[in-house]
Amino acid sequence: MGVELATADHRSARQAFVDDLLDVLPVLPYNLDVAQAHATLLAATRRAGRPRGAHDLIIAATAAASSRKIVTADPSGFEGLPDIQVTAHR
């Protein structure tokens, strides 16, 4: 979204940053395994009475389905999710 919201002065630098990230980070699909993990996590948050943002749950479900750890500057959206590994990075 940062590229889309950037002013003309900053757009090319932001696009270059995104392109550099995409060169080294894989883009994982939202497939059936992710959808099943998403449903499990959504049910767990509803049972716990602690709703989460839709994007955080998609990230967590993708991590769960691909056996990955989440590295984030804001771990609060992932705390207490079952079987989700999170590392805070500042």
C-alpha positions as CSV (number, residue, x, y, z in Angstrom):
1,M,0.0,0.0,0.0
2,G,3.0,2.3,0.6
3,V,3.8,2.4,-3.1
4,E,0.2,3.2,-4.0
5,L,0.0,6.0,-1.4
6,A,3.4,7.5,-2.1
7,T,3.9,10.9,-3.6
8,A,5.6,11.1,-7.0
9,D,8.9,12.0,-5.2
10,H,8.9,8.7,-3.2
11,R,7.0,6.2,-5.4
12,S,10.0,4.9,-7.3
13,A,12.1,4.4,-4.1
14,R,9.2,2.6,-2.4
15,Q,8.7,0.4,-5.5
16,A,12.4,-0.5,-5.6
17,F,12.2,-1.5,-1.9
18,V,9.2,-3.8,-2.6
19,D,10.9,-5.3,-5.6
20,D,14.1,-6.0,-3.5
21,L,12.0,-7.8,-0.9
22,L,10.2,-9.9,-3.5
23,D,13.6,-11.0,-4.8
24,V,14.4,-12.6,-1.5
25,L,11.1,-13.5,0.2
26,P,8.7,-16.1,-1.2
27,V,5.1,-15.2,-1.9
28,L,3.0,-18.1,-0.6
29,P,-0.5,-18.8,-2.0
30,Y,-3.7,-18.8,-0.1
31,N,-4.5,-22.4,-0.8
32,L,-6.6,-25.1,0.8
33,D,-4.1,-25.8,3.6
34,V,-4.0,-22.1,4.5
35,A,-7.8,-21.9,4.4
36,Q,-8.1,-24.8,6.8
37,A,-5.5,-23.3,9.2
38,H,-7.3,-20.0,8.9
39,A,-10.6,-21.6,9.9
40,T,-9.0,-23.3,12.9
41,L,-7.4,-20.1,14.1
42,L,-10.6,-18.1,13.5
43,A,-12.6,-20.6,15.6
44,A,-9.9,-20.5,18.3
45,T,-10.1,-16.7,18.5
46,R,-13.9,-16.8,18.7
47,R,-13.9,-19.4,21.4
48,A,-11.3,-17.4,23.4
49,G,-13.4,-14.2,22.9
50,R,-10.4,-12.4,21.5
51,P,-11.0,-11.5,17.9
52,R,-8.1,-10.7,15.6
53,G,-7.6,-8.6,12.5
54,A,-8.3,-10.5,9.3
55,H,-4.9,-9.8,7.9
56,D,-3.1,-11.1,11.1
57,L,-5.1,-14.3,10.9
58,I,-4.2,-14.8,7.2
59,I,-0.5,-14.2,8.0
60,A,-0.8,-16.7,11.0
61,A,-2.6,-19.3,8.9
62,T,0.0,-19.0,6.1
63,A,2.8,-19.5,8.7
64,A,1.0,-22.5,10.3
65,A,0.3,-24.2,6.9
66,S,3.9,-23.7,5.8
67,S,5.6,-24.5,9.1
68,R,7.1,-21.0,9.3
69,K,7.7,-18.6,12.2
70,I,6.3,-15.1,12.1
71,V,8.8,-12.3,12.6
72,T,7.1,-9.0,13.4
73,A,7.6,-5.6,15.1
74,D,4.1,-6.0,16.5
75,P,3.6,-9.5,18.0
76,S,0.4,-8.5,19.8
77,G,-1.9,-9.6,17.0
78,F,-0.5,-13.1,17.2
79,E,-0.2,-13.7,20.9
80,G,-2.1,-16.7,22.2
81,L,-2.8,-18.2,18.8
82,P,-2.5,-22.0,19.0
83,D,0.7,-23.4,17.4
84,I,1.9,-20.1,16.1
85,Q,5.5,-19.2,16.6
86,V,6.3,-15.5,16.8
87,T,9.5,-13.6,17.2
88,A,9.4,-9.9,17.9
89,H,11.8,-7.9,15.9
90,R,12.5,-4.2,16.5
